[in-house]
Amino acid sequence: MTDIFELAGETFDSRLVLGTGGITSMETLDRTVRASGTQIVTVALRRVEASADAAMMQVLDRCGVRLLPNTAGCRTAREAVLTARLGREAFDTDWVKLEVIGDEHTLLPDAVELLDAAEQLVADGFRVFAYTTDDPILGRRLADAGCAAVMPLGSPIGSGLGIRNPHNIALLREAVRVPVVLDAGIGTASDAALAMELGCDAVLLASAVTRARDPERMALAMRQAVEAGRLARGAGRIPRRWHAEASTQFEGLPDL
Amino acid sequence: MRVNGTAVDVADGTTVAGLVAARTEGHGRVAVARNGDVVPRSTWETTTLAAGDVLEVLAPTAGG
């Protein structure tokens, strides 16, 4: 069964986007990316003295994944726009995962700076994937600004707390026409499945895999969870009921 | 001038391309900011560093 994921004019088979943050070795990265089946991987830029070994890019190139540079760590629209432009220069792509955080304690998005940066980057020709809160109104503003995808958090980055407000994620899904990618907070496979069941088009995660005891195995779990959640969403779950409804008929029950 | 947060002396006439070559061995994907603006790769050879410049020389790293 074909189930194509369209993102910024490109098509993908996988609906799992993998972040590389927290990966412990290049061999693990290689095995994890392959196990995840992902076709899109996020990367960052840092001062060269503090950057990853050059082998990281060789591994990702060998895996054949598309790169999605992020603006992690930026706190103002100005910083994020400059970082996005540096990412475009380094990685030769106009894709950017736009991340503008409000503080280092929560790493929650700063809505005002985020929207400002999104507008500037869209005007500059970027395909903007906006990491945002789970606020459906802000999601709509970002989509209206021309973002290629809206990426609400399930819970704070790296927290592993899962999706704290499933209702908001479902509302956000209804509020925009662009792809919605659940980004941040995923702790385990059931969280990823829930994101897809809520109608998200894809899931972006890093820590849940890279910091798992066995990243390769968790990557496979996430791959299958995303696929299962997507299938369940399409299949249509049964309504929740307050009381039981027998699955075996009562008619013809013998008098014993 | 400052390069990646550290005060450094650079020979007169050094270009961005020269700075990159000296600092990013092995890295294929590099970006440079000079005084708060991107220096496009196409101008690295022709952009000469000046006293007081603030430069950031960046390379890929893992990120979420």
Chai-1 contact restraints between the chains, C-beta under 6 A:
chainA,res_idxA,chainB,res_idxB,connection_type,confidence,min_distance_angstrom,max_distance_angstrom,comment,restraint_id
A,G19,B,G64,contact,1.0,0.0,6.0,A-B,restraint_1
A,T20,B,A62,contact,1.0,0.0,6.0,A-B,restraint_2
A,G21,B,A62,contact,1.0,0.0,6.0,A-B,restraint_3
A,G21,B,G63,contact,1.0,0.0,6.0,A-B,restraint_4
A,G21,B,G64,contact,1.0,0.0,6.0,A-B,restraint_5
A,I23,B,A62,contact,1.0,0.0,6.0,A-B,restraint_6
A,T42,B,G63,contact,1.0,0.0,6.0,A-B,restraint_7
A,V43,B,P60,contact,1.0,0.0,6.0,A-B,restraint_8
A,V43,B,G63,contact,1.0,0.0,6.0,A-B,restraint_9
A,A44,B,T61,contact,1.0,0.0,6.0,A-B,restraint_10
A,A44,B,G63,contact,1.0,0.0,6.0,A-B,restraint_11
A,L45,B,L58,contact,1.0,0.0,6.0,A-B,restraint_12
A,R46,B,T61,contact,1.0,0.0,6.0,A-B,restraint_13
A,R47,B,N4,contact,1.0,0.0,6.0,A-B,restraint_14
A,V48,B,R23,contact,1.0,0.0,6.0,A-B,restraint_15
A,V48,B,T24,contact,1.0,0.0,6.0,A-B,restraint_16
A,V48,B,V57,contact,1.0,0.0,6.0,A-B,restraint_17
A,V48,B,A59,contact,1.0,0.0,6.0,A-B,restraint_18
A,S51,B,A59,contact,1.0,0.0,6.0,A-B,restraint_19
A,S51,B,T61,contact,1.0,0.0,6.0,A-B,restraint_20
A,A52,B,T61,contact,1.0,0.0,6.0,A-B,restraint_21
A,A52,B,A62,contact,1.0,0.0,6.0,A-B,restraint_22
A,A54,B,G26,contact,1.0,0.0,6.0,A-B,restraint_23
A,A54,B,H27,contact,1.0,0.0,6.0,A-B,restraint_24
A,M57,B,P60,contact,1.0,0.0,6.0,A-B,restraint_25
A,N70,B,G63,contact,1.0,0.0,6.0,A-B,restraint_26
A,A72,B,G63,contact,1.0,0.0,6.0,A-B,restraint_27
A,R85,B,V38,contact,1.0,0.0,6.0,A-B,restraint_28
A,L86,B,A31,contact,1.0,0.0,6.0,A-B,restraint_29
A,L86,B,A33,contact,1.0,0.0,6.0,A-B,restraint_30
A,L86,B,V38,contact,1.0,0.0,6.0,A-B,restraint_31
A,L86,B,L58,contact,1.0,0.0,6.0,A-B,restraint_32
A,E89,B,A31,contact,1.0,0.0,6.0,A-B,restraint_33
A,E89,B,V38,contact,1.0,0.0,6.0,A-B,restraint_34
A,A90,B,R29,contact,1.0,0.0,6.0,A-B,restraint_35
A,A90,B,V30,contact,1.0,0.0,6.0,A-B,restraint_36
A,A90,B,A31,contact,1.0,0.0,6.0,A-B,restraint_37
A,F91,B,R29,contact,1.0,0.0,6.0,A-B,restraint_38
A,A206,B,G64,contact,1.0,0.0,6.0,A-B,restraint_39
